[in-house]
Structure formats: C-alpha cells, structure tokens
Amino acid sequence: MNRPTEPSLHDTPAATGTRRRVWRWAAALVVLAVAGTFAYRQFAPAPEAAAPTAAGRPGGPGGPGGPPRTPVVAVPAQAADVDVTLGALGTVTPLRTVTVRSRVEGQLLRVLFEEGQVVAEGQLLAEIDPRAFQVQLGQAEGQMARDRALLENARLDLERYRTLFEQDSIAKQQVDTQAALVRQYEGAVRVDQSQIDNARLQLAYARITAPIGGRVGLRLVDPGNIVRAGDATGLVVITQLAPIAVTFTVPQDNLPAVMRRMQAGDRPPVEAWDRELKTRLASGTLASVDNLVDPATGTVKMKAQFVNDGNALFPNQFVNVRMKLDTVRDAVVIPVTAVQRGSQGMFVYVVQADQTVKLRPVRLGPADGQRQAIAGGLAPGDLVVSDGVDRLRDGAAVEVSTARPELKVPADGGGAGKGMRRKPRPEGAGPPAK
C-alpha cells in the first residue's frame, strides 16, 4: 500500500517568492556594476594628462574651477585716412521737363517718335495737316503782290507830279496828296509782309519738333485726332536725363562747412547710391544751395548735378546721397561694431596681454561706412573686440579669434544627430551590428 507524499518546505509559495526577489536584486546589481564600469572608462581623466598652464591652473581663468573664456573676434586699431561725409536721402530731379503741345489747330497726320525714345533737340516729332496754312500763305502773298503794284504806280505818279510842280503846272497840294498815297501803299505792303510771315509761321508750327533733347514718354494723342493750342494734355512729355540733378536736404549745422567750400569755388563731390548702399550709381558735384532753412525740420535743400551718361539715374528715383566735405589724415580707425554705448558714454573693449578685456572710454570722430574714426582713447595697434561684445564685462577672460568661425559641413555629407546620412551598404553584407 502506497503512502501519500508529504509536501516539502522548499516548495511552499512563500519560499518561491523569496527566491524570485533574490534573483531580481542580483540582476540589478550586475546591471549597475556594468554601467559604472562603462561610465568610469568614458569619463575618467587620462593618466597622461599634461600639466596645467598658467592660464588653465586650478582657480585661474579658463582652468578647472576658474571662469570660462568667452570666444570673441578682435581686430587691431589701424591708422588710415577717413573721409568726412554727409549722408542724406535724395530725389532725382530732371533739369528740364517739357510738355509738347500744338501751337496751331488742325488734324494730327503723323507721329514720328516711339514711346521711350531718346530724341535730340529740333527733331521732328509730329505733323499737323498744313493745307489750311498753305492757303493762308497764298492769300497773303497775292495781297502782297497787289499792294506792291499799287505802290510802284503811286511812286511813278509822284515823280511826274514833282516834275510838273517844278514847271509850275500843278498845285503843291496835288504833289503832297500823291506823296501821302505812296506812304499809304508802303504801309499796306508792310502789313502784307507781316501776314505772309504769320502764314509761314503757322505753316512751320504744323511741324512739331522737340524743344529739348531727352527721353519721350507715352504718346498722349493718336494720329487722326484734332489738336488745338489750348489742349491741356499735349502730345507727349520730354524729360532731360543727361545731365540730371538730385535734390536732398542736410542739417543746418553742416551748412557753414558747405558754404565755405562753395564760396571758395570748390564744389564738394557728391555720390548717388542705391537704396541698400551697395552700388554707387553716379558721381557728380554740388550745384547749388537753397536760400533759406526750413524752420520745421531745421534742414536746407541742396542740388547736385550728375552727367548720367549711362542713365543710371531716373526722374523721381529715391537715392542715398553721400557728400564728401573733408578728409581726416592718419586717423585711428576701428570697425563700427566695436563701439558700444553705456552710461559712461562711448567705449570699447581692449584685449590685454593676459587675455582679458578692459573697458576703455573713447571719443568718436567721423564715420565712413563700416569704419569709425576714434578721436581719443585708442592708439594704433590696440586690439579691440569687434564681435561678441554683448557677452563681455570689464576684466572678463576671452578667447581671441581674428575671424568668425564658420560651420563646416563634412565632405561626405555626414553629421551628428538626425541630419546624419548613412552610407549605402554593399550588396550581400550582413545586417548592421547593433
């Protein structure tokens, strides 16, 4: 007879749960040990570390425990010539603009110009039907011939009357009457001549020519229309482009310097630049200065004249004007970006020999584009910070560079992060290693 098997103590549920917890703790300890070993190998200092320098020793600038260095771009101050220029906004203004109108009434037969064409002074632009003026000219010439014949006959009679008066054959009154008749016919002939000249003038007005040289605009009247001398629109507008002028305003504080040069006969040079100050459009000279100052703005108008051979300037175009007044020789020059403004005034950061910066107040001189002249506070050769000044303070440690670092992309197009592109794997290769 078989005896029933008694359950063992180790097979109880409590014992089974205890063994599971022990294995879990053991696995966690193994994972922590592996992670610690990996971290130690990755972040432990190399055994052959170089001895710290003076700048990198513990507690020093840039060293362990010291303040980090700020990367900046610094350039040395240089001695150079700086132009004293006045900048202003100007408007291109043609020297002459003419609206071509008809001076007689008639039908417009032909238009002999193209829209936008450059025409010369005296060039034929249009023709009006001349037949009515030719008829008037014929009538005036016929009247002239008639009155001239009467005048010749009256003069012959006057000579006869004078001869008879000398012979005491006629009275003196008859001679005087004939002399008055001759003068009357002479006046009639002069009137006829003026009528002929007027008819010829009207006939000449039938041929409309360009009063000035320049560029014609859009045609305002088409052939076949009746044009009159009182038409407000006219036939076309001609604008002179070469030479051309630019009007601009400058502050009244700069007026004495400008007037001194004008009175000495030295007209300041003026340059016209595009709206972004990247391209110089034309170069000219100051032509005239207005005779009053605008009290509302405190400015005075000036006009500069340009040759404009290449038609770079166009009427009503907005340009940036730069007028050169003087040149400062051997001035201390630094980039404009190096100059900062603070509660103590204008200042720059100068890099010292120990790779720290010192705040130095300066006095500004004239500016020429991206260059700023320094009237006091700097000497040629001083290294000033031109980029990265917003992260600096007096005495800060810096890492000096002479140019902005550029982001370089690897030649194979690789990179870190999501933008990295994988190289194509050769055919037949196994799965990539994990």
Stockholm file with secondary structure:
# STOCKHOLM 1.0

chainA/1-434         MNRPTEPSLHDTPAATGTRRRVWRWAAALVVLAVAGTFAYRQFAPAPEAAAPTAAGRPGGPGGPGGPPRTPVVAVPAQAADVDVTLGALGTVTPLRTVTVRSRVEGQLLRVLFEEGQVVAEGQLLAEIDPRAFQVQLGQAEGQMARDRALLENARLDLERYRTLFEQDSIAKQQVDTQAALVRQYEGAVRVDQSQIDNARLQLAYARITAPIGGRVGLRLVDPGNIVRAGDATGLVVITQLAPIAVTFTVPQDNLPAVMRRMQAGDRPPVEAWDRELKTRLASGTLASVDNLVDPATGTVKMKAQFVNDGNALFPNQFVNVRMKLDTVRDAVVIPVTAVQRGSQGMFVYVVQADQTVKLRPVRLGPADGQRQAIAGGLAPGDLVVSDGVDRLRDGAAVEVSTARPELKVPADGGGAGKGMRRKPRPEGAGPPAK
#=GR chainA/1-434 SS CCCCCCCCGGGSHHHHHHHHHHHHHHHHHHHHHHHHHHHHHHHSCCTTCCCCCTTTSTTSTTSTTSCCCEEEEEEECEEEEEEEEEEEEEEEEESCEEEECCSSCEEEEEECCCTTCEECTTCEEEEECCHHHHHHHHHHHHHHHHHHHHHHHHHHHHHHHHHHHHTTCSCHHHHHHHHHHHHHHHHHHHHHHHHHHHHHHHHHHTEEECSSCEEECCCCSCTTSEECTTCSSCSEEEECCSSEEEEEEEEGGGHHHHHHHHHTTCCCEEEEECTTSCSEEEEEEEEEECSSCBTTTTEEEEEEEECCTTCCCCTTCEEEEEEEEEEEEEEEEEEGGGCEEETTEEEEEEECTTSBEEEEECEEEEEETTEEEEEESCCTTCEEEEECGGGCCTTCBEEEESSCCCCCCCTTCCCSGGGCCCCCCCTTCCCCCC
#=GC SS_cons         CCCCCCCCGGGSHHHHHHHHHHHHHHHHHHHHHHHHHHHHHHHSCCTTCCCCCTTTSTTSTTSTTSCCCEEEEEEECEEEEEEEEEEEEEEEEESCEEEECCSSCEEEEEECCCTTCEECTTCEEEEECCHHHHHHHHHHHHHHHHHHHHHHHHHHHHHHHHHHHHTTCSCHHHHHHHHHHHHHHHHHHHHHHHHHHHHHHHHHHTEEECSSCEEECCCCSCTTSEECTTCSSCSEEEECCSSEEEEEEEEGGGHHHHHHHHHTTCCCEEEEECTTSCSEEEEEEEEEECSSCBTTTTEEEEEEEECCTTCCCCTTCEEEEEEEEEEEEEEEEEEGGGCEEETTEEEEEEECTTSBEEEEECEEEEEETTEEEEEESCCTTCEEEEECGGGCCTTCBEEEESSCCCCCCCTTCCCSGGGCCCCCCCTTCCCCCC
//
